[in-house]
Amino acid sequence: MKTITAKEFDEKFDNGEDISEYLDFSKATRANALKTDTKKVNVDFPQWIIESLDKEAKKIGVTRQSIIKVWIAERLKEETGHLQAS
C-alpha cells in the first residue's frame, strides 16, 4: 500500500482517480456483510442527535441510515469481538 498526504488523497478522489492503491482492504468489512435477513425498526432520537448524525453523515458523504448502521455494527463488534449474523 502506497502512502500519500490526506490532501493528495482528497484531490485524487475528487478528480475521479483510482485511489485503491492507497487503501488497506486487508481488514475491511461491510456492515451488512453477514446479513441474511433485515428487519425494519423505528427508533426515536432527540433532535440534537438527528442533527449530529446528519452533520457527520454529510461530512463523509453517506446517508443518516448508513452512518447509524455502520456505527452500531462497529460498536457491536467492539463489544462482542466480532460481527454476528443470527
N, C-alpha and C positions, 0 to 999 in steps of 0.2 A: 504494500500500500504506500503510495506516494504521499508526501505532506506538502501543504501549501497554507498560506495565511487564510483566515476567515474571509477577508476582503476579496482575495483572489478566488476563493471558492464561490462566494456570492456572485462575483462578476461572471464566472463561468456558467453558473446556474442560470443567472438572469439572461445570458446570451444564448441559452439553449444548448450549451455544450455538454458532452458526456462527462459526468462527474463521478462515475462509478469507480474509477481507479483511485479515488481519494477516500472511498468509504470502506469500512471494515464490516463485511457481511458475515463474518465467522460466527457471531453470536446473535445475529439478528433474528427476531421473532415477530410474527404478526399477532396482533391482539386476538384475532379470531382464527389463528392457525389450527387450533384443535376443535373448532366449532363443529358440532354435529347437528345442532338444533339451536334456534334462537327463540327467545320468549320476550315479548314486549312488556316493559314495566314502566309505571309512571312514578316519578319522584318529584316532590315539591321542594324547591330550593328558595331561600331568601333572595331578594332582588340583588343584593351585593354579590352573592355567589354567581348568579347568572351573568352579571356584568363582568366579573373577573374571568369567568370561563370564556365569555365571548372575546374579551381582550386578549387572552392567551391564545385562543384558537385562531384569531385573526393574525396575531404575531407570527404564528408558524404556518398559516395558510391551510387550516383544516376546519371542519365544522365543529360546532359545540358537541354534538353527539360523538364524533370521533375522539375528541380530546377526553371526554368523560370515559369512554370505553377503554382507551389506552391507559389513562391514569388509574382506573380501577384495576385493570389487568396487571399493571406494574406493581400496584400495592399488594394485590393478592399473591403475586409471585414473590415479592419481598417477604411477606408474612408466612407463606407456606413453603417457600423454597422452589416452587415450580408452578407452572400453569396446568390446570387440570380441567379436562372435559368430562362432564358427567351427564 
